Each structure stands twice: as C-alpha cells, then as structure tokens.
Amino acid sequence: MHNHNFGRRVVDTGKYDYDIVVVGEPPYAEIAGDNLNLTIPDPGPAVIQTVWESVKCVVVLISGRPLVVEPYVGAMDTFLAVWLPASEGQGVADVLFSDYRFTGKLPRMYFRLVDQLPMNVSDEHYDPLFPFGFGLTTEARK
C-alpha cells in the first residue's frame, strides 16, 4: 500500500478500484460568487491530479454552475456534476454505488473554455465539451 501526501491529504492506493474525489465551490450568493474564470477552487485541481496519479478516479463536482473541467478530463475516469445537492448527498452515493439506476442529461451544453461564453446550440461557433442533452443511463445493481 502506498500513501501519497499532498498537504494534509493522503491518497491510500491499497485495494481500491477507484477513488472518489469530491471537489466544488463553497456556498455563495450574488457578488460573493463572482468568478470570471469559472475555475474549480483550490485545492480541487491538485487533489484531482494527485489522486489520478495514484489510482483511477471518479470526480464529483458540486457547483451551482458549470466550471472549467477540460484541463482535468484526461485525469477523470468518470465525471459527475451534481449541481448543489444540498443535504441529499445520499442520493448521489446511491447512484455512484449502483444501488439505484442513474439517468442524467444536460439541460444545456457544458463549455470548454470561458472564452466560448455565451454559447448556444444554434451558434456558428458551437463547440462544447459536453453538448446539450449529453448524459448517460446506468442499471441498478441486482
């Protein structure tokens, strides 16, 4: 078993197929939430990179809006945007561990870079990271 230390965080690379990495934004409202770069706040990017170097990772992003994830897509074996689940983290865990079927489709596109915004399906420059309606459906564990 190897442990990788980044700051106070340790990655246990023991007998696991995947690590679940949860990153996201702190609660905000109005001006406090302004983020012109729409980046994942620190230490999120470093956590994703460190875990990915040790073991396959499932990245769960908790945010109230799309954030730039393209630089990390290659490090993610699975990406799940959970859009502010409030106190319903159990629902996210239920589908992650296949206790319940998961169905998710994007109600709008997910951009690659902030410079692409605004972007709509009908735009000539429409080139999203994940297009409108992108998603998947899984089966529940039997």
Rosetta constraint file for C-alpha pairs under 8 A:
AtomPair CA 1 CA 12 HARMONIC 7.01 0.50
AtomPair CA 1 CA 13 HARMONIC 5.81 0.50
AtomPair CA 1 CA 14 HARMONIC 4.69 0.50
AtomPair CA 1 CA 15 HARMONIC 7.95 0.50
AtomPair CA 2 CA 11 HARMONIC 7.84 0.50
AtomPair CA 2 CA 12 HARMONIC 6.19 0.50
AtomPair CA 2 CA 13 HARMONIC 5.42 0.50
AtomPair CA 2 CA 14 HARMONIC 6.76 0.50
AtomPair CA 3 CA 10 HARMONIC 5.93 0.50
AtomPair CA 3 CA 11 HARMONIC 5.22 0.50
AtomPair CA 3 CA 12 HARMONIC 4.88 0.50
AtomPair CA 3 CA 13 HARMONIC 6.29 0.50
AtomPair CA 4 CA 10 HARMONIC 5.30 0.50
AtomPair CA 4 CA 11 HARMONIC 5.03 0.50
AtomPair CA 4 CA 12 HARMONIC 7.05 0.50
AtomPair CA 4 CA 50 HARMONIC 7.72 0.50
AtomPair CA 4 CA 54 HARMONIC 7.69 0.50
AtomPair CA 5 CA 9 HARMONIC 5.62 0.50
AtomPair CA 5 CA 10 HARMONIC 4.49 0.50
AtomPair CA 5 CA 11 HARMONIC 6.63 0.50
AtomPair CA 6 CA 10 HARMONIC 6.41 0.50
AtomPair CA 6 CA 47 HARMONIC 7.77 0.50
AtomPair CA 6 CA 50 HARMONIC 7.40 0.50
AtomPair CA 11 CA 50 HARMONIC 7.84 0.50
AtomPair CA 11 CA 51 HARMONIC 6.30 0.50
AtomPair CA 11 CA 54 HARMONIC 7.37 0.50
AtomPair CA 13 CA 54 HARMONIC 6.26 0.50
AtomPair CA 13 CA 55 HARMONIC 6.29 0.50
AtomPair CA 16 CA 55 HARMONIC 7.91 0.50
AtomPair CA 17 CA 55 HARMONIC 7.34 0.50
AtomPair CA 17 CA 56 HARMONIC 6.75 0.50
AtomPair CA 18 CA 55 HARMONIC 6.22 0.50
AtomPair CA 18 CA 56 HARMONIC 4.85 0.50
AtomPair CA 18 CA 57 HARMONIC 5.16 0.50
AtomPair CA 18 CA 58 HARMONIC 6.71 0.50
AtomPair CA 19 CA 51 HARMONIC 7.28 0.50
AtomPair CA 19 CA 55 HARMONIC 6.69 0.50
AtomPair CA 19 CA 56 HARMONIC 6.36 0.50
AtomPair CA 19 CA 57 HARMONIC 4.82 0.50
AtomPair CA 19 CA 58 HARMONIC 6.21 0.50
AtomPair CA 20 CA 57 HARMONIC 5.76 0.50
AtomPair CA 20 CA 58 HARMONIC 4.78 0.50
AtomPair CA 20 CA 59 HARMONIC 6.04 0.50
AtomPair CA 20 CA 60 HARMONIC 7.23 0.50
AtomPair CA 21 CA 47 HARMONIC 7.46 0.50
AtomPair CA 21 CA 48 HARMONIC 6.67 0.50
AtomPair CA 21 CA 51 HARMONIC 7.74 0.50
AtomPair CA 21 CA 57 HARMONIC 6.67 0.50
AtomPair CA 21 CA 58 HARMONIC 6.01 0.50
AtomPair CA 21 CA 59 HARMONIC 4.81 0.50
AtomPair CA 21 CA 60 HARMONIC 6.06 0.50
AtomPair CA 22 CA 59 HARMONIC 5.92 0.50
AtomPair CA 22 CA 60 HARMONIC 4.69 0.50
AtomPair CA 22 CA 61 HARMONIC 6.03 0.50
AtomPair CA 22 CA 62 HARMONIC 7.36 0.50
AtomPair CA 23 CA 40 HARMONIC 7.45 0.50
AtomPair CA 23 CA 44 HARMONIC 5.25 0.50
AtomPair CA 23 CA 59 HARMONIC 7.37 0.50
AtomPair CA 23 CA 60 HARMONIC 6.28 0.50
AtomPair CA 23 CA 61 HARMONIC 5.15 0.50
AtomPair CA 23 CA 62 HARMONIC 6.27 0.50
AtomPair CA 24 CA 40 HARMONIC 6.18 0.50
AtomPair CA 24 CA 41 HARMONIC 6.73 0.50
AtomPair CA 24 CA 44 HARMONIC 7.05 0.50
AtomPair CA 24 CA 61 HARMONIC 5.22 0.50
AtomPair CA 24 CA 62 HARMONIC 4.50 0.50
AtomPair CA 24 CA 63 HARMONIC 5.48 0.50
AtomPair CA 25 CA 40 HARMONIC 6.91 0.50
AtomPair CA 25 CA 41 HARMONIC 6.29 0.50
AtomPair CA 25 CA 62 HARMONIC 6.51 0.50
AtomPair CA 25 CA 63 HARMONIC 5.43 0.50
AtomPair CA 25 CA 64 HARMONIC 7.92 0.50
AtomPair CA 27 CA 33 HARMONIC 7.97 0.50
AtomPair CA 28 CA 32 HARMONIC 5.63 0.50
AtomPair CA 28 CA 33 HARMONIC 4.94 0.50
AtomPair CA 29 CA 33 HARMONIC 5.61 0.50
AtomPair CA 30 CA 34 HARMONIC 7.04 0.50
AtomPair CA 35 CA 39 HARMONIC 7.45 0.50
AtomPair CA 37 CA 68 HARMONIC 7.90 0.50
AtomPair CA 37 CA 114 HARMONIC 6.42 0.50
AtomPair CA 38 CA 66 HARMONIC 7.54 0.50
AtomPair CA 38 CA 67 HARMONIC 4.93 0.50
AtomPair CA 38 CA 68 HARMONIC 5.92 0.50
AtomPair CA 38 CA 114 HARMONIC 7.02 0.50
AtomPair CA 39 CA 67 HARMONIC 5.50 0.50
AtomPair CA 39 CA 68 HARMONIC 5.30 0.50
AtomPair CA 39 CA 69 HARMONIC 7.78 0.50
AtomPair CA 40 CA 44 HARMONIC 6.13 0.50
AtomPair CA 40 CA 45 HARMONIC 6.69 0.50
AtomPair CA 40 CA 67 HARMONIC 6.26 0.50
AtomPair CA 40 CA 68 HARMONIC 6.87 0.50
AtomPair CA 40 CA 69 HARMONIC 7.63 0.50
AtomPair CA 41 CA 45 HARMONIC 7.49 0.50
AtomPair CA 42 CA 46 HARMONIC 7.28 0.50
AtomPair CA 43 CA 47 HARMONIC 6.18 0.50
AtomPair CA 44 CA 48 HARMONIC 6.27 0.50
AtomPair CA 45 CA 49 HARMONIC 6.28 0.50
AtomPair CA 45 CA 72 HARMONIC 7.63 0.50
AtomPair CA 46 CA 50 HARMONIC 6.01 0.50
AtomPair CA 47 CA 51 HARMONIC 6.06 0.50
AtomPair CA 48 CA 52 HARMONIC 6.00 0.50
AtomPair CA 48 CA 57 HARMONIC 7.84 0.50
AtomPair CA 48 CA 59 HARMONIC 7.40 0.50
AtomPair CA 48 CA 72 HARMONIC 7.47 0.50
AtomPair CA 48 CA 75 HARMONIC 7.18 0.50
AtomPair CA 48 CA 76 HARMONIC 7.87 0.50
AtomPair CA 49 CA 53 HARMONIC 6.24 0.50
AtomPair CA 49 CA 72 HARMONIC 7.70 0.50
AtomPair CA 49 CA 75 HARMONIC 6.72 0.50
AtomPair CA 50 CA 54 HARMONIC 6.72 0.50
AtomPair CA 51 CA 55 HARMONIC 6.03 0.50
AtomPair CA 51 CA 56 HARMONIC 7.51 0.50
AtomPair CA 51 CA 57 HARMONIC 6.72 0.50
AtomPair CA 52 CA 56 HARMONIC 5.67 0.50
AtomPair CA 52 CA 57 HARMONIC 5.78 0.50
AtomPair CA 52 CA 75 HARMONIC 5.61 0.50
AtomPair CA 52 CA 76 HARMONIC 7.15 0.50
AtomPair CA 56 CA 76 HARMONIC 7.43 0.50
AtomPair CA 56 CA 77 HARMONIC 6.19 0.50
AtomPair CA 57 CA 75 HARMONIC 7.53 0.50
AtomPair CA 57 CA 76 HARMONIC 5.70 0.50
AtomPair CA 57 CA 77 HARMONIC 5.54 0.50
AtomPair CA 57 CA 78 HARMONIC 6.82 0.50
AtomPair CA 58 CA 76 HARMONIC 6.09 0.50
AtomPair CA 58 CA 77 HARMONIC 5.75 0.50
AtomPair CA 58 CA 78 HARMONIC 4.62 0.50
AtomPair CA 58 CA 79 HARMONIC 5.97 0.50
AtomPair CA 58 CA 80 HARMONIC 7.68 0.50
AtomPair CA 59 CA 76 HARMONIC 6.24 0.50
AtomPair CA 59 CA 77 HARMONIC 7.81 0.50
AtomPair CA 59 CA 78 HARMONIC 6.14 0.50
AtomPair CA 59 CA 79 HARMONIC 4.92 0.50
AtomPair CA 59 CA 80 HARMONIC 6.23 0.50
AtomPair CA 60 CA 79 HARMONIC 6.07 0.50
AtomPair CA 60 CA 80 HARMONIC 4.81 0.50
AtomPair CA 60 CA 81 HARMONIC 5.94 0.50
AtomPair CA 60 CA 82 HARMONIC 6.91 0.50
AtomPair CA 61 CA 79 HARMONIC 7.63 0.50
AtomPair CA 61 CA 80 HARMONIC 6.19 0.50
AtomPair CA 61 CA 81 HARMONIC 4.83 0.50
AtomPair CA 61 CA 82 HARMONIC 6.16 0.50
AtomPair CA 61 CA 83 HARMONIC 7.62 0.50
AtomPair CA 62 CA 81 HARMONIC 6.28 0.50
AtomPair CA 62 CA 82 HARMONIC 5.42 0.50
AtomPair CA 62 CA 83 HARMONIC 5.53 0.50
AtomPair CA 62 CA 84 HARMONIC 5.57 0.50
AtomPair CA 62 CA 85 HARMONIC 7.55 0.50
AtomPair CA 63 CA 67 HARMONIC 7.63 0.50
AtomPair CA 63 CA 81 HARMONIC 7.59 0.50
AtomPair CA 63 CA 82 HARMONIC 7.23 0.50
AtomPair CA 63 CA 83 HARMONIC 5.15 0.50
AtomPair CA 63 CA 84 HARMONIC 5.52 0.50
AtomPair CA 64 CA 83 HARMONIC 5.33 0.50
AtomPair CA 64 CA 84 HARMONIC 5.71 0.50
AtomPair CA 65 CA 83 HARMONIC 7.04 0.50
AtomPair CA 66 CA 110 HARMONIC 6.41 0.50
AtomPair CA 66 CA 111 HARMONIC 7.67 0.50
AtomPair CA 68 CA 111 HARMONIC 7.46 0.50
AtomPair CA 68 CA 112 HARMONIC 6.51 0.50
AtomPair CA 68 CA 113 HARMONIC 6.35 0.50
AtomPair CA 68 CA 114 HARMONIC 7.29 0.50
AtomPair CA 69 CA 73 HARMONIC 6.30 0.50
AtomPair CA 69 CA 112 HARMONIC 7.42 0.50
AtomPair CA 70 CA 112 HARMONIC 5.83 0.50
AtomPair CA 70 CA 113 HARMONIC 7.74 0.50
AtomPair CA 70 CA 129 HARMONIC 7.12 0.50
AtomPair CA 72 CA 76 HARMONIC 6.51 0.50
AtomPair CA 73 CA 79 HARMONIC 7.89 0.50
AtomPair CA 82 CA 92 HARMONIC 7.46 0.50
AtomPair CA 85 CA 89 HARMONIC 6.19 0.50
AtomPair CA 85 CA 92 HARMONIC 7.96 0.50
AtomPair CA 88 CA 92 HARMONIC 7.19 0.50
AtomPair CA 89 CA 93 HARMONIC 6.34 0.50
AtomPair CA 90 CA 94 HARMONIC 6.03 0.50
AtomPair CA 91 CA 95 HARMONIC 6.64 0.50
AtomPair CA 92 CA 96 HARMONIC 6.19 0.50
AtomPair CA 93 CA 97 HARMONIC 6.05 0.50
AtomPair CA 94 CA 98 HARMONIC 6.21 0.50
AtomPair CA 94 CA 99 HARMONIC 5.08 0.50
AtomPair CA 94 CA 100 HARMONIC 5.73 0.50
AtomPair CA 95 CA 99 HARMONIC 5.85 0.50
AtomPair CA 95 CA 100 HARMONIC 5.09 0.50
AtomPair CA 95 CA 101 HARMONIC 6.11 0.50
AtomPair CA 95 CA 102 HARMONIC 5.57 0.50
AtomPair CA 95 CA 140 HARMONIC 7.84 0.50
AtomPair CA 98 CA 102 HARMONIC 7.86 0.50
AtomPair CA 98 CA 139 HARMONIC 7.20 0.50
AtomPair CA 98 CA 140 HARMONIC 4.98 0.50
AtomPair CA 98 CA 141 HARMONIC 5.14 0.50
AtomPair CA 99 CA 140 HARMONIC 5.55 0.50
AtomPair CA 99 CA 141 HARMONIC 5.64 0.50
AtomPair CA 100 CA 139 HARMONIC 7.46 0.50
AtomPair CA 100 CA 140 HARMONIC 4.76 0.50
AtomPair CA 100 CA 141 HARMONIC 7.16 0.50
AtomPair CA 101 CA 137 HARMONIC 7.29 0.50
AtomPair CA 101 CA 138 HARMONIC 5.52 0.50
AtomPair CA 101 CA 139 HARMONIC 4.92 0.50
AtomPair CA 101 CA 140 HARMONIC 4.40 0.50
AtomPair CA 102 CA 136 HARMONIC 7.62 0.50
AtomPair CA 102 CA 137 HARMONIC 5.41 0.50
AtomPair CA 102 CA 138 HARMONIC 5.16 0.50
AtomPair CA 102 CA 139 HARMONIC 6.98 0.50
AtomPair CA 102 CA 140 HARMONIC 7.63 0.50
AtomPair CA 103 CA 135 HARMONIC 7.51 0.50
AtomPair CA 103 CA 136 HARMONIC 5.88 0.50
AtomPair CA 103 CA 137 HARMONIC 4.34 0.50
AtomPair CA 103 CA 138 HARMONIC 6.62 0.50
AtomPair CA 104 CA 135 HARMONIC 5.19 0.50
AtomPair CA 104 CA 136 HARMONIC 5.66 0.50
AtomPair CA 104 CA 137 HARMONIC 6.54 0.50
AtomPair CA 105 CA 132 HARMONIC 8.00 0.50
AtomPair CA 105 CA 133 HARMONIC 5.05 0.50
AtomPair CA 105 CA 134 HARMONIC 5.31 0.50
AtomPair CA 105 CA 135 HARMONIC 4.27 0.50
AtomPair CA 105 CA 136 HARMONIC 6.70 0.50
AtomPair CA 106 CA 110 HARMONIC 7.87 0.50
AtomPair CA 106 CA 131 HARMONIC 7.69 0.50
AtomPair CA 106 CA 132 HARMONIC 5.69 0.50
AtomPair CA 106 CA 133 HARMONIC 4.70 0.50
AtomPair CA 106 CA 134 HARMONIC 5.40 0.50
AtomPair CA 106 CA 135 HARMONIC 6.27 0.50
AtomPair CA 107 CA 132 HARMONIC 6.22 0.50
AtomPair CA 107 CA 133 HARMONIC 6.06 0.50
AtomPair CA 108 CA 131 HARMONIC 7.31 0.50
AtomPair CA 108 CA 132 HARMONIC 4.63 0.50
AtomPair CA 108 CA 133 HARMONIC 6.81 0.50
AtomPair CA 109 CA 120 HARMONIC 7.67 0.50
AtomPair CA 109 CA 121 HARMONIC 7.63 0.50
AtomPair CA 109 CA 128 HARMONIC 6.25 0.50
AtomPair CA 109 CA 129 HARMONIC 7.74 0.50
AtomPair CA 109 CA 130 HARMONIC 5.87 0.50
AtomPair CA 109 CA 131 HARMONIC 4.59 0.50
AtomPair CA 109 CA 132 HARMONIC 4.15 0.50
AtomPair CA 109 CA 133 HARMONIC 7.37 0.50
AtomPair CA 109 CA 134 HARMONIC 7.85 0.50
AtomPair CA 110 CA 128 HARMONIC 5.80 0.50
AtomPair CA 110 CA 129 HARMONIC 5.71 0.50
AtomPair CA 110 CA 130 HARMONIC 4.99 0.50
AtomPair CA 110 CA 131 HARMONIC 6.33 0.50
AtomPair CA 110 CA 132 HARMONIC 7.43 0.50
AtomPair CA 111 CA 116 HARMONIC 6.86 0.50
AtomPair CA 111 CA 117 HARMONIC 7.50 0.50
AtomPair CA 111 CA 119 HARMONIC 7.74 0.50
AtomPair CA 111 CA 127 HARMONIC 7.62 0.50
AtomPair CA 111 CA 128 HARMONIC 4.60 0.50
AtomPair CA 111 CA 129 HARMONIC 5.29 0.50
AtomPair CA 111 CA 130 HARMONIC 6.93 0.50
AtomPair CA 112 CA 116 HARMONIC 7.28 0.50
AtomPair CA 112 CA 127 HARMONIC 7.80 0.50
AtomPair CA 112 CA 128 HARMONIC 5.63 0.50
AtomPair CA 112 CA 129 HARMONIC 4.80 0.50
AtomPair CA 113 CA 117 HARMONIC 7.70 0.50
AtomPair CA 119 CA 123 HARMONIC 6.48 0.50
AtomPair CA 119 CA 125 HARMONIC 7.67 0.50
AtomPair CA 119 CA 126 HARMONIC 6.35 0.50
AtomPair CA 120 CA 126 HARMONIC 6.58 0.50
AtomPair CA 121 CA 126 HARMONIC 6.03 0.50
AtomPair CA 121 CA 132 HARMONIC 7.24 0.50
AtomPair CA 122 CA 126 HARMONIC 7.08 0.50
AtomPair CA 127 CA 131 HARMONIC 7.86 0.50
AtomPair CA 130 CA 134 HARMONIC 6.04 0.50
